[in-house]
Amino acid sequence: MNLQIWKAKIPKPILCLVLLASVLLSGCVKYDVGVNFDNSNHGELVQHIKLGERLTSFSGDYVYEWLNSIERRARKLEGKTRRLSPEEIIVSIPFNNGQELQKKFNEFFNSRTNQKTESAPSESDSELPKIESNLLIEQNNFLLLVRNRLIYDLDLRSLSLISSNGNVLANAGSILDLDFSLRAPWGAKNIPITENAIQPEKNKNQLVWKLRPGELNHIEVVFWLPSPLGIGALLITLFVWGGLYLRYTFMPDPRIQFAPKAVATQEQ
């Protein structure tokens, strides 16, 4: 996930001032990422970002440019953005299958990919925390259903403490409020198989994980989705079978119905 909020072309003094202002705030950056599946062939990646007003008023030009860069990257991935306010934005990126979601998600959030599309990093950029994000989806088709296994690893250990020139400025956990959610029609099952796995909160058919800055976050979940192609093929098969059954059960045999009448050959 690209959480480099103080991105490109920020001089060191400005960076320090922004971070120092962040110390005075609690939860000044709220970043919610949601993966919503309708079925195995359609879904949406939704991001809701809200910045603290005091942060934007202190260094608005830089954080607004960061939000603008998010809008540009979303458009490249056929996404849409909606500005609720100058400090708040909602991004929606559609996907048609698990592989497309994996590609778009990693392309949007991976810092290395973003560095290729943005301008060349400056000296101050090299001092910014490096975030490693990787989403993997495995799908197995069982005719009418598709089994999905989603694995998400987010390395936030570089955000354990935000510092500059060796001086600790803030605990990132008090500044960043990060959530990851998954919504599927029939819900999902969390698989806590590693010691750094996060336990989610459940809300009907949605699971919500509270990401932990300063730690390696691992999410693994299994969920089932209906397969429109499999269901469509089954309905077509049943329709054809039903038509044949009705045709030969309740209607006369066409070989008898349309047989030519016998011609009398006996002379009277």
N, C-alpha and C positions, 0 to 999 in steps of 0.2 A: 504494500500500500504506500503510495507516495504521499507522505505526510510532511514534505519539506515546505512548510508554510512560509518560511523566510527564504524563499527560493531566489535564484539568479540575480546578480548585480546588486547585492546589498552590501555596502561598505561595512567594515568591521565595527566602527563606532555606532552605526545605525543598528546593526545586528545586536550589539550589546544592549542598546537602549530598549529595543523591542523585547528582548528576553527579560530585562530588568523590569519592564512594565508588566510582563506576564507573571512575575513573582507576586505582584500585588493582587492578582486575580485568582479566582478559583474556577476551574473548568472553563477557561476562556476560549477553548476550541472544542466544539462538539462535532464529531464525525461519525455518522451512521452509514454503514454499508449493508444493503439487503439484496439477497438473491431470491427472486420470486419465480417459481415454476407454475405454469398453468397446466402443461402436459409435457410429454417428452419432446415435443417439437416447437414449443414456444415458451418464452419466459422473458424476464426483465431484470436487469441489474440497476438498482436504485441507490443513489447516494444523497444523503442529506447533510449539508455542511452549514454550521452556524458559528460565526466568530463573535467574540465578545465585543461590545460596543466600545469599551475603553481601549481595547487593543487596536481596533480599526481607527479610532480617533487619534491614537498616538502615532501610528505609522500606517495610515490608510492606503497610501499610494502603493506600497509594496504588497500588502495582503490583498488588495483589490486586483493587482496584476496576477497574483497567484490564482484567484478565483477566475479571472479571465482566461488563464492558461488551461484551467480545468474545462471551461466551456469549449475551447478550441480542440482539446483532445477528445472531448465527447462527440463533437461534430464529425471528427475523422472516423469515429467508430459508428456512425449513423445514429448517434444519440441525440436527445433533446435536453435542453436546460430550461429551468424556470427560476427566475430571480424573485424570491419572496420579499427581499429587501436588499440594500447594498451589501449587507453582511451575511445574508442567508441565501442559499442556492440549493435546488434539487436537480439532480442529474438522472436521466433515465436512458439506459442503453439496452435495446432489445437483442435477443438471441434466439436462434431457431433450434439449437440442440446443445448437448453438453460440450462438445468439442468447440463450438463457436463461443460459448460462454467462457471456457477455459482460455481461449486465445485472446478474446477481448479483455477479460479481467486482468490477465497478466500483462498485456500490452498497456493497459491504462495505469496500473498501479506499480509496475516494476520500475524502480528508479533508473536502472540502466537504459531501459527503452526510452524513458522520458528525456534522459540526457542527450540522446541521439537527435530527438526532435526539437529540443530547445536549443538556445544559444550555447556556445562553449562555456563550460564552467570556469568561474573566476577563482582567485585564491581564496576568497571568503567562502565559496561554495564547497571547497574541499574540506572545510572545517565543520560543515553541516553533518548531522548524523546520517549514516547510511542505513536505509531500511530495506530489508530483503523480504519479498512477498512472493508466494507461489501457490497457485490454486490448481488442483488436479481433480478431474472427474472421470470415473470409469462407469460405463453403461453396458448392461447386458440385457438383450432383448429376449423376452419369453412370450412371444406372440402377442398376447393381449396386454401384457405389463412390461415395464422396463425397470430393472433394478439399477439404482444409481448409488454410487459411492463417492462422496465428496471429501477431499482432504485439503485442508488449508493450513499452511505454515506461514507465520508472520513473525519475523525476528525484530523485536523492539528493544533488544538489550542495549543498543546504542543510545536509547532514550532514558536510561536509568537516571541520569542526571544531566541536565542541560548546563553546559559550562562554556567558558570562553577564556583562553589563555591560562587554563588550569584552575580558574576560579569558579566554584560551583555557584550557579545562579538560581537554580530552581529544581525541584523534584518534578519530573515530567508528569507523574501521576496526578499531581494537583492542577495541572494545566490542560491536559488532554483527556477528553471523555470520548472513548472509542468503542463502538458497538459493531458487531457483525451478526446478521440475522439470515435465516433461511426459512422460506415459506413454501410448502408443498401441499397439494390438495388433500392428501391423506396423512399429513404430518411426517415426522422423521424421527429416527432413533439415533441418539448420540452414542458414540463408541469411545469411551475413555480408556484407551489402551496404552497411553504413555503417561509418564509422571508429570509432564507439563501440559496435559490436556485440560481444557477449561470446561467446567460444568455450566450448561446453559440454563436459562429460564424459559419455561414453556408457556406459550399463550395460544391456546387452541391448536391450530395447525402450523404454528410458527415457533422456532427456537431462536433465542437471542443470547449471544455470548458477549460478555463484558471483557474486552481485550485489556491486557495488563501491560502498560509501558514498563520498559526495563527488563522484560522477560521474553523468552521464546514461547510464542503462543501456537498451540497445535489444536486443530479442530478436525474431527473425523466423524462422519455421519452417513447413515444409510437410509434411503427412502425409495418408495415405489411410486411410479407414475403410470397412468393409463397410456397406451400406445394407440393414437388415432389410426395409424395405418393398419395395425392388427385388428382393431375393432371394426374398421371399415371393411377389411377383407372378410371378416367373419359375417358381418351383416349381408354382404353381397352373396356369400355362399348360402346363407340361410334363405335369402330371398329367392335365389335360383332353385334351391331344393324345394322350397315351399310351392313355387310355381309349377314345378314338375309333378309334385305330389297331387296338387289340386287338379292338374290337367288330366292325369291318368286315373284319378280316383272318382271324380264327380262328373266327368265329361265322357261321351262315347268315344270309342276307338275310331280315329279318323279313317282307318283302313276299311271299316265297315260302313261308316257314315257316307263316305264319298265313293263307295264301290259302284261300278257300272251295273245297271239293271240287266237281268238275263233276257235275251231276245228269243221269242218263241219260234221254233223251227218246224213245229208240226203243222202240216197242211190240213186245213179244214175241208 
